[in-house]
Amino acid sequence: MPGKFELAAQFAEVYPQEAARILEELVPAYSSVFIDAVPDGQSLGILSSMLPYHAAKCVALLTTGAAAKYLGNLDPKVAANIFRHIPKESADAILEALPRRSAVRISLILDYSPSMVGAWLEPNVLTLPSDCSVGEAKKRLANEQYADFHRIYVVDDSHNLKGLVRLASLFGADDANSLEKYLQPFPSTLRASTSLDSALSHPAWSNSDYLPVVDRRRRFLGVLRFAVLRTANSKPQTAKPEENVAATILDLAETCYIGLAEAMSASLALDSAPDAARRK
């Protein structure tokens, strides 16, 4: 009969999303050991399925070599989202250990200009999965140290922002209920590539001290506080004339670079396939 670890590893292989949810609720030190112990393919499946906030806690506890191995083999967009939650010193060391091609692809996504919202966002924000129950949400909240609990950000399996749940609405709620039952739409979001000037004039600031920040595919990256935005916008070095079109260039560069890399990978895979397989 398989041992407990073998059974857990088999479960993670067949149900990576469910395994990720379980590991998110455990102490990161235990979760990171499990992620590093299972076969690499399972490790990648788990990290891809975990919320970046929790995945980063586990990755930060690994050796630099192990962290680079996993993050370098993830989709660069997924890896970049995890990197945003890793302390800068550790993140720099992991990036340095990555193969050059992976490091360039990830850095391209991370490298927002100081004149853009993405350079000033606060990434370490508690998020919950949309398929979470109220009971699971309460358990996670009890285990976290993040102070701003009155608004809880909810994302789907692709880490796209679905809305928010107010902490007050969970008091007295049935633990068996789905968190989505209490989901409220966010009135507005900011693109990470938005200029600070444009962000400062956003009308949503009249009703909120901070706004969620998303990438061009609506993946949740963090929040931008109005006080931080005002401070950042007052710094002379954030207003470089050549960066007026930086947002468009960044989006185009990311799309072209990653799209080209994926097309080349597919072409190489086709070229290496047996002739008979190519003819099918």
N, C-alpha and C positions, 0 to 999 in steps of 0.2 A: 504494500500500500504506500502511495507517495507520502512524503513527509509534509509538514505544514508549509514549509517554504515552497516546495514544489507545487503544492496546490495553489498557493497564493500567486506564484509566478504564472501558472496556467490560467488562472482567473484574469490576471493582468494582460495576458496575451490575447485572450478572447474578448475581454471587456475593458479596454484601456480607459474609456471615459468613466466607467463606474469605479475602476481602481484609482483613477486620479481624484475623484471626489472623496474616497476614503482616505487617501494619503494627505489630502488637504486638511483633513480634520485631525491628523496625528501630529505629534511633536516633529518639527522639521528634521531633527537629528535622526529620528527613526526612519522617516520617509526617505531621506537622502541615502541612507544605507541600503534600503530596499531597491531604490532606483539604480544604484550603482552595482547591485548584486545580480540583478536579472540580466538576461542577454541584451545586448545593445539595442536590438530592434524593439524590444519591449520598453527599454528606457526611453527611447525616442518617442514611442507612442504615448507613454505616460506624460512626459514633459510637454508634448504637443497638446495634450488634452487638459492639462492643469491650467488654472488661472495663472497668468504671469506673476502676479504678486506672490503666490505660494510657490510656484516653480522656482522663482529666484531665491527664496529662502533655502530651498534644498540645494540648488546649484552652488550657492555661496559656501556651503559646508563641504563641498567636494574638493579634491585637490585641483589645482589649476589645470593639470593635464586632463583629468577626467571631465571637468567642466567644459574645456575646449573641445574635447572629443564629441560630447553630446551636442553642444550648441552649434558646432561647426557642421553637423550633419542634419540639423533641423532646417525647415524652411526659413530663409533669412528674415522674413517678416515676423515669424513666430519667435525666432531667436532674438530679434531686436526688441520685441515687447518684453521679453524676459530680462534682457540686459538693462532696460530702463529701471528695473527694480533692484539691481545689484549695486552695492556700494561702489563708488567710482574707482577706488584703488584696486579692488578685486576685479571689477569689470575691465579695467585697463590691462591688468595682467592676463586675463583670459583672452582678450582680443589679441594681445601680443603673441599668445601661444597658438592662435588659430592659423590654419593655412591661409596664405595671402589672399586667395580668391574669396574664401569665406569671410575673412576680415573686411575686405573691401566692400562686399555686398551688404554686410551688416552695418558697417560704418556709414555707408551711403544713406541708409534709412535713418540712422541715429543722428546724423550730422545736420541738425537744424541750425540755421544762422541765429546769432544773438538778437537779430531783429525780428525773429519769428516767435510765435506763441510756444512752439515745441521746445524751445531752449529754456523756457521758464516754468514749464508745468511741474506739478508735484505728482510723481508717479506712484508713490507708496500710499495708495488709497485702497481701503477695503472694498473688495468686490465679491459678489455672490453669483453663483450660476442660476440661470432662470429655472432650471429643473429642481431646484432646492425646495425642501419642505420648510414650513415655519419652524418646526422643531430643530431641523438641521441648522437653519439660520441662527436660531438662538444659541445653539451650542457653539457655532463658529464665533459669534459675537462675544461669548463668554471667554473664549480662548485667546482673543486678540487684544493687543495693547493700543490699537489705533483709537485716538480720542474722538474724532468726528463721527459719531455713530448716528446722529439724528437723520442723516441722509445716507442710504446704503445703495451703492450702484450695482445694477444687475445686468449681466451680460449673457449672451447665448453661447453655444458651443464654439462658435468662431470668434468669440471675444468681442462681438459687436454689441454696442450699448443698446439695451432694450428699454431702460428707464430707471426709475429709482423707487425705493420703498422707504417710507419714513418709519423710524424706530417706534414712534408712538402707536402706529397702526398694528404693530406686532404684539403689543401688550394685551394679554387676554385672548389672543387669537389661538384657535385650535392648532396644536402642533402638527396635526395630520394634513392641514390645508397646504396647498401649493403656494409658494411665495408669489407666483404670478398673479394670484388673486388680489394681491395688495399693490400690484405694480402701477406706478403713475408715470405718464410720459414726461420726458424732460422738455421744457418749453424751448430750450435752445442749446446748441453746442458750438464749440469753436473748432475750426480745423487747425491742426498743428502747424500748418504752413501759412497761416494767416499772419499778416504783419502786425506788429504791436500797435501801430497807429490805428489800423482798422479795428483791431480788437478793442481798443480803448473806447471807441465810439459806438460799440455794440449796445443797442437799447436794453438788452437783458440785464445789464448791470444795475438798472434801476430797481430790480427786484431780487438781486442775489449778490452775495459777496464773492462767490466763486462759480465758475462754469466748467462743465466737463469738456475735455479736449479729446478729439478723435482724429484718426488719420483719414485719408481720402476714401477709405473703404468702410468708414464708421467703426473701426476697431477702437475700443476705449483705451486711451493712453494714460489718463490721469486728470487732474483738475488744475485750473489756473485761478489763483486768488487775485482779487482786484487790487489789493494792496501791493502785491508783488508786481503786477502789471504796471501800476503807476510808477513804482520805483524803477523797473526795468526801462520803461519808456522815457524816463528822465535822464538816462545815461547817454552821453553824447556818442559813445562808440557803437550804440545799437542802431544808429541811423546812417548807414552807408549808402550813398547814391546808387552804387552798382548792384545793390540787393533789391531794387524795386521790383524786379521780375524773378527774384530768387525762388518764390513759391512755385511758379510754373516750371522753372528749370528743374527744381528738385523732383517734382512729380514726374516730369518727362524722363529725367535721368533714371529714376527708380524703375519706371515702367519699361524703358528700353533696355536697361542693363539686365534686369532680372528676366524680362521676356526673352532677350537674346540668349542668356545663359540657359534657360529652360529649353529653348528651341535647339541649341547646340547639343545639349544632353540627349534630347530625343533623337537627334540625327546620328549622334555617335552610337546610341543603343541600336538604332536600325542598321547602321553600317556593320556592327559587330554580330548581328543575328545571322544564323545560317541561311544560305540561299533559299532553301526550301521554305523556311518560315517567312521570308520576305515575299515570296510569291503567293502566299495564301491571302 
